Amino acid sequence: MNQHEESPECLKEISFGQSLSIFVVTMSWLLLTILYWHAEPLIPLLTAAVFTGLMLMSFGMTWAQVESALIRGVQSSVMPAILLVLIGILIATWMMSGTVPTLLVYGTSWFQPQWFAFSALVLTCLVSVCVGSSITTVGTFGVALVGMASSMGLNPALVAGAVVSGACFGDKMSPLSDTTNFASAVAKVNMTAHIRNMTWTTVPAFLITSAAFLIFGHTTNQDVMQLTDMKAAMESAYHIHPMALLPLAIVLIAAILRVPIILTMLLGISSGLIVTGLVQTNWSATNWMQVMLHGYQSNITNEAIAAIVNRGGVMSMMWSITLIATAFAFGGLLQHGGVITALFKKIIAPIKRKESMVVSTGLSAIGVNLFTGEQYMSILLPGQMFQAEYERRGIPALTLSRTLEDCGTLVNPLIPWGVSGALMTAALGMSVLEYAPYAFFLLISPLCTFAFALLPGLKTRTLNNSN
């Protein structure tokens, strides 16, 4: 056999028309099944991957090449899968140790229920800026805040939208954030300058978001009696003690010190087990392993509280892990099969105006998110494709890095099959489509980016000022 034909790396380059046909078929299928038929995204994604593989083979690629692209995509899902397993164990451990229940009990005294959504937004902003991770923030504070909202008779989806908005604000603006460092590296700009430049779109988006939660999040219908019952149920089932918050403090300190996220999660789990023994007087290793695998099951008779604390465990993450693996397999076919490259080349060539270049960059980042469900790819691929054109046309590289963050990092949690979407769904216990309408910051930020590129006065800073 011909060695050139055997090598999976020697891919046949597909045309723009072929890549466009794959895009139309797969996106139409996903939009129809997930948004119109309200199907869970796993089977539609799997089917879209099959469609893509078959179409690539019909365009001249061998099965070995398609299989290689698929496997390379799945390999990229290993780290998110490990994080999901650890998040599942962390949640279960913190429920067993009383960390989350203690935070809930104390939190009911800290928060004014009528301004709860806005308070949740501000708190998660501060925490996420400190730790640089939206997933860590949502998996810890977010779980407690959404649980508190349910107990207060508030709309949990609205509070989840506030939590996700605040967590992603910090993930975008924190110097500790991996995506912030990644975007500045891809665009080859100084990270501090990158963060400073992002304030031009981030501050307006945050102010609008704050106003939205102050208006739509204000309520006088909270159930105070239910809140009292919640505190009583927690105090009867757990030993509520400040020491129970030790795992949370350890995770925050580790994140601030930029300890790798896997080690941070392991520290949170280990300290949670120690607190389980010291505070809750549960030293049963057999019970610990059962809880870490299947989740925590309390003896609380209050159904609302039981729904909050009876969760977590490795098995609770299996659906999300499967979803991410399938999404990455689909994304691998698109990326390594040359579909995205063919589309980008055709998009960039006819662009003449500078402002159109910026809008195209943002739309490309959103498109990669929709196509692959992977936020790093939504930063890397458009960044690589557009960087030379930005330089050639005199558009500041800081505009490129800002656009990649606004339309790459912040859009991923809005995609049901996105990595961030799946992680947040697993942590919060609700689907992306439930919290997405209330994730105002994520919805507004890309619009601010496009406004800066198109509106007179604003586009001057976007296109001609690199400071």
N, C-alpha and C positions, 0 to 999 in steps of 0.2 A: 504494500500500500504506500501511497504518497505520504511522506512524513509531514509535509505542509498541511495536508488535509486532516491528518490525525491530531495535530496539536490543537487543543481547545483554545489556546491563546491567539491563534491566527484566525481571528474572526473576520468574516465577510462583512464589509461595510455596507450598511443598509442605506437606502435613499431617504430623503425627506418625506416623500409620499408614503413610503412603507412605514416609517416611524409615526407619521401622522395617523395612518390607518389603525395602528396599534393603540395610539393615544385615544382616538375616538371610540374604538370598540371597548377598551377596558374602562375608560372613564364613564362612558354611557352606562355600562353594566353596573359599575359601582354606585353611581348616582341613582340609578333605577332601583336597585335592590336595597341599598342602605337607607337612602333618603325617602324614596317613594313607597317601597314595600315595607320599610322599617325592619329589614332583616338584620340579624346580628352580622357583624362584618367578616367573620372568619370564613364562612363558605363562599361568599362573593369574592373575597380576596383570593382564595384558593382557586376558584374558577377563573378569575382574571389572570392568574399566573399560568394556568393551563392554556388559556386563549393566547397569551403572549408567547409561550414556548412553541405552540403549534404554528403561529404566524411567523415566528422567526425561522422555523424550519422550512416553511413554505417559501420564504424569501432566500433560501439557499444555505442556511446554516446547518451544520451537522448536529446530531443528537449529542455528541461529545462536547461540542461548544456550548450548546444550550444547558446541558447538565453542569458544566463547569461554571457558567454564569450563575446558575441557581445555587450551587453549593457555596460559591464565594459570597453570595448574598446572605445565606443562612449562617455562615461563619461569623458574620458581623453581628448576629443577634445574640451571641454568647454572653457578652457583657451585660446587656439589658436583662437577659434571663437571670443571670446571677443576682443582679440588683433586685429583681422582683422576688426571688426566693428569700433574700435577706430582708426585704421590706415586709414580706409576709410573716417571717419569724419575729421581726422587730415589733410589729403591731400586736401579735399574739402575746409576746413576752411583756410588753408594756401594759397590756390589759391585765395580765396575770399579776404583775408586780404592783398594780395600782397607780402607775405613773399617769396614764390618761385619765382614770377616774379622779385622781387627786387634782389634776389640772382642771377638770370639769367642775369640781366642787369649788375650788378657789376662783375659777374664772367667773362663776355666777355672781361673785361679789365684785369683780373687777369691771364687768361690762354693764352698760346701760342697755337693757333689751331693745328699747326703741331705736337705738343707733347701733345695733349689733353688727350689721353688715359693713358699715363704714369702719367700725372698730376692728373688725376682722381684716379688712383691707390694709389698714395702717399697720397692724401688728405683724401680718405676714410680710409686708414690705420691709419692715425693720429687720425681722429675723432673716429673710432671704438675702438682704444686702450683706448682713454679717456672715452668713454661711456660704453664700454664693451658689446655692443649689435649690431649685424650685421643688425637686422631688423630695429632698430632705425636709423642706419646710411643709409641704403638703402631707407627707407621710407622718409627721409628728404633730405640729400645731394644727394643720388642716383637719386631721382626723378628729381632734378634740373640738375644734370650733364647729364643724358640721354636726357633730354629736350634740353639742350644746344647743345649736339652732333647732334641732329636732325636738329636744326636750322642752324648749321654750315655746313651742308652737309656731316657730318661724318657718319660712320657706327654706328648706335645706339646699335646694338648687341655687337660690339667690346667694346664700352664704358661700356655697362652693364656688360660685362665680367670683365672689370677692376674694376668696382664698387663692384661687388660681391666678387671678389678676395680680394680687399682691406678691405672690411667690414668683411669678414670671417677671415682674418689675425688678425684683432683686436679682434674679438670675441674669437679667439683661444688663443691669447697671453696676453690679458688684465686680470689683477687680479680682475677686476669688472665683468667679464663674468660669467654667471651662468653655462655654460657648462664647463668652465675651473675649477671652484670650484667643480662641480659635478664629473668630471673625477678624480680629485685628491682625492676626498672623497671616491669614489668607490674603487680606488686602494689603499687607506689608505696611502697617501704620503703627505708631506708638499707641499702646493700650490706654494710657491715661488720656491722650488726645482723643482717642476713639470714644471713651466714656463721656468726656466733656462735650464732644460734638453730638452725641446722641441726645443730649438734653434738649436740643432744638425740636425734636419730635416727641421725646418722652415726656417732658414737662407738660405740654398742652394735652397729650393723651391722658396723663395721670390726673390733671385738673378736671377734665371732662368726666373721667371715670369716677373721681371723688364726688363730683356734683351728682352724678347718676345714682350712686349708692346713698347719698344723703337724701335724695328725693324719693327714689323707688324703694330704698331699703328701710326708710322710716316707717315704723308701725306702732300702733297702740293696741294690737290684738294679741300680744304675747300672753301665754297662759302662765300667770305667776304661781297659781296653785300647783300646776304640773311641775314647775321648776322647783318648788319646795319639796314635792314628792320625790323628784329626781335626787336632790341632795340627801334626803333621808334614806333612800334606797342605796345610794352609793356608800353612805356612812355606815349602814348596817352590814353591807357585804364586804367592805374593805376597811383596813386600818388606814385612815387618811392622815398622812404625816408629811411634812416638808421633805423628809429624806426620800420619799417616793419620787421626787422630781430630780433626783441625782442623775439618772440615765439621760434625761433631757439636757441637763447642764453639761454632761460629758460630751454628748453629741454636738452641742453648739460650740463648745470649746475646741473640740477636734476639728470641726469644720472651719472655724476661724483660723486655726493653726495650719490649715490646708493639708490635713491628714487625708490620704486617699479615701474615696468614698466607701470602698469595701471595708477598709480597716475601721472607718468611722462607724459603719453599721455594726460591725462585729463588737466594737466597744460598747455601743448602745445595747446590743443583745446581752453581752456578758454582764454589764452593770445592772441590766434589768433582772437577770437571774439572781444576782446577789441581793438586790433589793427585795425580790420575791421571798428569799429566805429570811432576811433580816427584818423586814417590815411586815410582811404578810405571814411570816413563820411557816412557809411552805418550802421544805428542803427535799421534797421528793423528786429525785432525778428522773424517775419513770414518768411522773406526771409532767415534768418539764418537757420531756421529749414528745409526749403525746400532744401537749399544747402547741409546741413548735411545728409539729407536722399537721395537725388537724384544726388548730385554732383554739382559742379560749372559750370555754363554756361555763358560765357562772350559774349560781343558784338563785339569782335575782328573779323575783316573780313579776316585777314591774316590766311589762312588755316593751315599753319605749326604751328603758334603760338596757334591757337585755339585748335589744337590737343594736345598741351602740357598742357594748363591750364583748358580745359573743361573736368574735370575728378573728381574722388573721390566720396564720399558718401557711405552710408551704402549699398544701393542696388547694387553698383558696386562690392561688396565683396560677394554677395550671392553665386556665382558659386564657389569661393574658399572655403567658409565655408562648402558648401555641399561636396566638394571634400575632405576636411580634415575629416569631420565626417565619410564619407564612408571609407577613408583610415584607420582611427582609428578603425572602426568596423571590417574591414578586419584584421588589426593588432591584435585586441583583440581576434579574433578567433584563430589566430596563436599562440599568447602568452599564453592565458588562456586555450586554447585547448590542450596545451602540444606539439604542433608541433615543435617549436623552441627548447625546452628542449630536445626532443628526438633526434633532429639532432645534437645538440651540444655534447651530451653525446657520441655519436658514433664518432664524429670528434676528440674529445680530447683523447679518449682511446688509439688509435694506434700511437699517435705522440711520437717519441723517441728523436729527436734532438731538442736542444734549439731554433735554428734559425727557425725550422719548426713550433715551438710553437708560435713564434712571428708572423710569416706570417699567421698562422691559426687564430690568434686573429684578425689581420687586416681584413682578408677575412670574418670572422664571423661578424665583425662590419659592413662591407659593405653589407653582406647578410641580416642582420637585417634591415638595411636601405631600401634595396630593398623589403624586406618582409613586413615591417610594416610602412615605411615612417616616422618613428619617431626617431629623433636623440638621445633623452634621453634613449630610449630602446636600441639603438645601442651602447651606452656606458654602460648601466646598465647590460644587459644580458650577453654579452661577459665578462665583468669585473667580474661578479659573478661566471661565469663558469670557468674562467681561473685563478682566483686569487690564489686558493690553489695550482694549478699545478705550477705556477710561483714560489711560495714560496718553494715548495717541490724540484724543480729542480734548485734552486739558481739563477733564473733570477730576476734582480732588479724590484721592484714594479714600479719604475719610467719608465721603459720600457713599462710596461703594460699601465700606464696612458697616455704616449705619443702616443702609438699605438691606443688607444681608441679615442683620439682627432683627430689624423691624418686621421683615416679611419671611424670614427663615425661622429664627428661634421662637418668635411669638405666635406663629401660625400653627406650628406642630401640635400643641395641645388641643387645637380645635378640630384635628383630623381623627375620626374614630379609629382608624387603623394606624395612626401615628404612634411612635414610641412613647412620647410624653403623654399623649392621650390615653394610651393603654396603662401606663404607670399610674396616672392620676385616677383613672377609673378604678383600678385595683385598690388604691389607697382610700379613696373617698366612698367607694361602694355605690357609685352612680355613673351612668353612661355619659360620654362626651356630649351627646345631643341634649342631655338634661341640663348640664351646667353651661354649655356654650352660649346660649342666648344672654346669659348674665355675665360672661367674661368680657366685660366692656373694654378693659385695657387692651386685650388681645385683638378685639375687633376694630378698635379705633386707631391703634398705632400704625398699621399699614396705610390707613387713609391719611394720616398726618404726613407720612413719607411721600405719598403721591401729591398731596397738597403743596409740600415744599418744592416738589419738582415742577409743578404746573402753574401755581398761582403767582402773578406778578408780585415782585418784592420778596417773596419767600424764596423763589427759585434762584435769585441772585446769590444768596448765601449757599444754597445747595450746589450750584454749578460753578461758582467763581471764587469761593472763599474756602480755604483749607484749614482755617482755624476753628 
